[in-house]
Amino acid sequence: MTRIVSKFGIAAALTLGLLSTAAAQATKTKPTTKKAAPTQTVPVTKEGEVVPPRVDTVTVTRYVHDTVPVYRRDTLTLTGPTQTRWDTVQVVQVPGWLTPGNGLYFGLGAGSYYPSGGIGGGQIPGYAFQMNLGVDPKGSPLGVRFTAGLARPDEEQLYSAGRGRPEVVNLTGDLKLRLPFFGSSRFPRFSLYGVGGAAMVMFKDLYITQTPSSTVSKTPVLYKGDHSWHDQFGWDAGGGAALDIGHKRQLFLELRAINFAPKGYENPHQVPVILGVNWY
């Protein structure tokens, strides 16, 4: 019995060995083949017509997200006592002449008065007062001015008997031309100007030289022989210099010639020299 089992075992082992060897050889010699890619099948109808392939439409939806910033405002509430802090403001003082006067102005002045021409023989120099009212437009060199002046020359000693102190009132309306000026932050602003226009002259107790002729001497005589007020039209012209002294004030010095021509007499000439101040 044992021998039969042994024979069956040996037979089985031989059979397994032969099968293993055959399988290994089959593996070495078996050709490898690639699987062909699937091809698209084109359907054909019975009549031979080709049916076009089916096209599927794919819709792609794109979503865009916008970011909107949201700000939050917080309220800060202070409770309890508070303290106020003040910042120091520095005040800088600048010279007043850095702001030149412009616009409407009023002025007062006084000075000397010099008679000449027809009134130079019967009067000697005296004094005069003057009042100005004018406008100097900003940005324009041309302005206007009205002037009222009172002059009191002295009597010439030879013709002083029997008459009062001569008096002359001059009313003038002038154009005023301001010439180019110069100045800086260290020095006051200095300017020149010229004036000229019409004059109304009122006077009394003036000795005026008559117009020379064969029958008239050049001896001065009292005008019209009385002590009443008389008036004559004339003209005036002159110029001056101005210096800004701050706070819209201006110091001026000017000289003008004021003439009038009474009929039958030599033309009188007046020359007031005035120092004064204008306030803008």
C-alpha positions in Angstrom: 0.0 0.0 0.0 2.8 2.3 0.9 4.5 1.7 -2.4 1.4 2.6 -4.3 1.1 5.9 -2.6 4.7 6.6 -3.2 4.3 5.9 -6.9 1.3 8.2 -7.1 3.2 11.0 -5.4 6.2 10.6 -7.7 3.9 10.6 -10.7 2.1 13.8 -9.5 5.4 15.5 -8.9 6.7 14.7 -12.4 3.4 15.9 -13.9 3.6 19.3 -12.0 7.2 19.8 -13.1 6.4 19.2 -16.8 3.5 21.6 -16.6 5.6 24.3 -15.1 8.3 24.0 -17.8 5.7 24.1 -20.6 4.1 27.2 -19.1 7.5 29.1 -18.9 8.3 28.3 -22.5 4.9 29.4 -23.6 5.4 32.7 -21.8 8.8 33.4 -23.5 7.6 32.7 -27.1 4.1 34.2 -26.9 4.0 37.4 -29.0 2.7 40.6 -27.5 0.0 42.6 -29.3 -1.2 46.1 -28.7 -4.8 46.8 -28.5 -5.9 49.1 -31.2 -7.6 52.4 -30.3 -11.3 52.5 -30.9 -12.4 54.1 -34.1 -15.4 56.1 -34.6 -18.1 54.3 -36.4 -19.7 56.2 -39.2 -23.3 55.0 -39.7 -24.4 54.3 -43.2 -28.0 54.2 -44.2 -29.5 51.6 -46.4 -29.4 53.9 -49.5 -25.6 54.5 -49.0 -25.9 58.0 -47.5 -23.4 59.0 -44.8 -24.9 60.3 -41.6 -22.8 63.1 -40.2 -21.4 62.5 -36.7 -23.3 63.9 -33.8 -21.8 67.0 -32.2 -22.5 67.6 -28.6 -22.5 71.2 -27.3 -20.8 71.8 -24.0 -21.7 75.0 -22.2 -19.1 76.4 -19.8 -20.4 78.9 -17.2 -17.8 81.2 -15.6 -18.6 82.8 -12.3 -16.9 86.1 -11.5 -16.9 87.2 -7.9 -16.4 90.9 -7.2 -15.1 91.9 -3.8 -16.7 94.9 -2.2 -14.9 96.3 0.8 -17.1 97.1 3.7 -15.9 99.7 6.2 -17.1 99.9 9.6 -17.1 103.2 11.5 -16.5 103.0 15.2 -17.6 105.7 17.5 -15.2 106.6 20.3 -16.9 108.0 23.3 -14.9 109.8 26.0 -16.2 109.7 29.5 -14.9 111.7 32.4 -13.0 115.0 32.5 -11.3 116.2 29.3 -8.3 118.6 28.8 -8.1 121.1 26.0 -4.7 121.8 24.5 -4.0 125.0 22.6 -1.3 125.3 19.9 0.9 128.4 20.0 0.4 130.7 16.9 3.4 132.8 16.0 2.6 136.4 15.1 5.1 138.0 12.7 5.2 141.7 12.4 6.1 143.2 9.1 6.9 146.8 8.2 3.8 148.9 7.3 5.4 150.2 4.1 5.1 146.8 2.5 1.4 147.5 1.9 1.3 150.7 -0.2 -1.7 153.0 0.0 -4.3 152.7 -2.7 -7.8 154.0 -3.2 -9.5 157.0 -1.6 -7.3 159.3 0.5 -7.4 162.5 2.4 -4.3 164.7 3.1 -3.3 167.8 5.0 -0.1 169.9 4.5 1.5 173.3 5.1 4.5 175.1 3.8 5.9 178.2 2.1 4.3 180.4 -0.5 6.3 182.4 -3.1 4.6 185.1 -5.2 6.1 186.2 -8.5 5.2 187.7 -11.9 2.4 190.2 -11.6 2.1 189.9 -7.8 5.9 189.7 -7.1 6.3 193.4 -6.7 3.5 194.1 -4.2 3.9 191.0 -2.0 6.7 189.0 -0.5 6.8 185.2 0.4 4.5 184.0 3.2 2.9 180.7 4.2 0.2 178.4 2.9 -2.1 175.5 4.0 -3.4 172.7 1.7 -6.0 170.0 1.9 -6.1 167.0 -0.6 -8.9 164.7 -1.5 -8.2 162.1 -4.2 -8.2 158.6 -5.5 -5.2 156.4 -6.4 -6.7 153.3 -8.1 -4.9 150.0 -7.3 -2.9 148.8 -10.3 -3.2 152.0 -12.3 -0.7 154.9 -12.3 -3.3 157.5 -13.1 -5.6 159.1 -10.5 -7.5 162.2 -9.7 -7.1 164.8 -6.9 -9.0 167.9 -5.7 -7.0 170.4 -3.7 -8.0 173.4 -1.6 -5.3 175.8 -0.5 -5.1 179.0 1.5 -2.1 181.3 1.0 -1.2 184.4 2.9 1.8 186.3 1.4 3.3 189.2 3.3 2.9 192.8 2.1 5.8 194.6 0.5 6.7 197.4 2.8 6.4 200.1 0.1 2.8 199.1 -0.5 1.6 198.1 2.9 -0.1 201.3 4.0 -3.9 201.4 3.9 -4.5 197.7 3.2 -5.0 194.4 4.9 -3.0 191.2 4.8 -3.3 189.7 1.3 -5.2 186.3 1.1 -5.4 183.9 -1.8 -7.6 180.8 -2.1 -6.7 178.2 -4.7 -9.2 175.5 -5.7 -7.8 173.0 -8.2 -8.9 169.8 -10.0 -6.0 167.7 -11.2 -5.0 164.5 -12.8 -2.3 162.7 -10.8 0.3 160.5 -12.6 2.3 158.2 -10.3 5.7 157.4 -11.8 7.5 154.1 -11.3 8.5 153.6 -7.7 11.0 151.4 -5.8 11.1 149.9 -2.4 12.1 146.8 -0.4 11.4 145.0 2.8 14.2 147.0 4.5 13.4 150.5 3.2 10.1 152.4 2.9 8.5 152.6 -0.5 9.4 155.8 -2.4 7.6 157.2 -5.4 7.4 160.3 -7.6 4.2 161.8 -9.1 3.0 164.7 -11.2 -0.2 166.7 -11.1 -1.8 169.2 -13.4 -5.2 170.7 -14.2 -7.6 173.6 -13.9 -7.7 176.2 -11.1 -10.1 178.7 -9.6 -8.3 181.5 -7.8 -10.0 183.8 -5.3 -8.1 186.7 -3.7 -8.3 190.1 -2.0 -5.9 192.9 -1.0 -3.5 191.9 -3.8 -1.3 194.5 -5.4 -0.8 193.4 -9.1 1.4 195.0 -11.7 -0.6 196.4 -14.6 0.2 195.4 -18.2 3.0 197.8 -19.5 1.9 200.4 -22.0 2.8 203.9 -23.0 0.5 205.4 -20.4 0.7 202.8 -17.6 3.7 202.4 -15.3 4.9 199.1 -13.9 4.1 200.2 -10.3 1.9 197.6 -8.6 -1.7 198.7 -7.8 -4.5 197.3 -5.7 -6.6 195.1 -7.9 -9.7 197.1 -8.9 -8.8 199.6 -6.2 -10.8 197.8 -3.4 -10.5 195.2 -0.6 -13.3 192.9 -1.9 -12.9 189.2 -2.9 -12.3 188.6 -6.6 -12.0 185.4 -8.7 -10.2 184.3 -11.8 -9.8 181.0 -13.7 -6.3 179.6 -14.3 -4.3 176.5 -14.3 -1.8 174.6 -12.2 1.0 172.1 -12.7 3.7 170.5 -10.6 5.0 167.4 -9.0 6.3 165.8 -5.8 7.7 162.9 -4.0 6.0 160.5 -1.6 7.3 158.1 1.1 5.1 155.4 2.7 5.5 155.5 6.4 3.2 152.6 7.4 -0.4 152.1 8.5 -1.6 153.4 5.1 0.0 156.8 5.6 2.1 158.6 3.1 4.5 161.6 3.6 4.6 163.9 0.6 6.6 167.0 -0.5 5.3 168.8 -3.6 5.8 172.1 -5.5 3.2 173.5 -7.9 2.9 176.6 -10.1 -0.6 178.2 -10.0 -1.2 180.9 -12.6 -4.2 183.2 -13.4 -4.5 186.1 -15.8 -6.6 189.1 -14.8 -7.4 191.3 -17.8 -5.2 194.4 -18.0 -2.7 193.1 -15.5 0.5 191.1 -15.7 0.0 187.4 -15.1 0.5 186.5 -11.4 2.5 183.4 -10.6 2.1 181.4 -7.3 4.5 178.8 -6.1 3.4 176.9 -2.9 5.8 174.4 -1.5 3.9 172.0 0.7 4.9 169.2 3.1 2.1 167.0 4.3 0.6 163.5 5.0 -2.0 161.5 3.1 -4.2 159.0 4.8 -5.6 156.1 2.7 
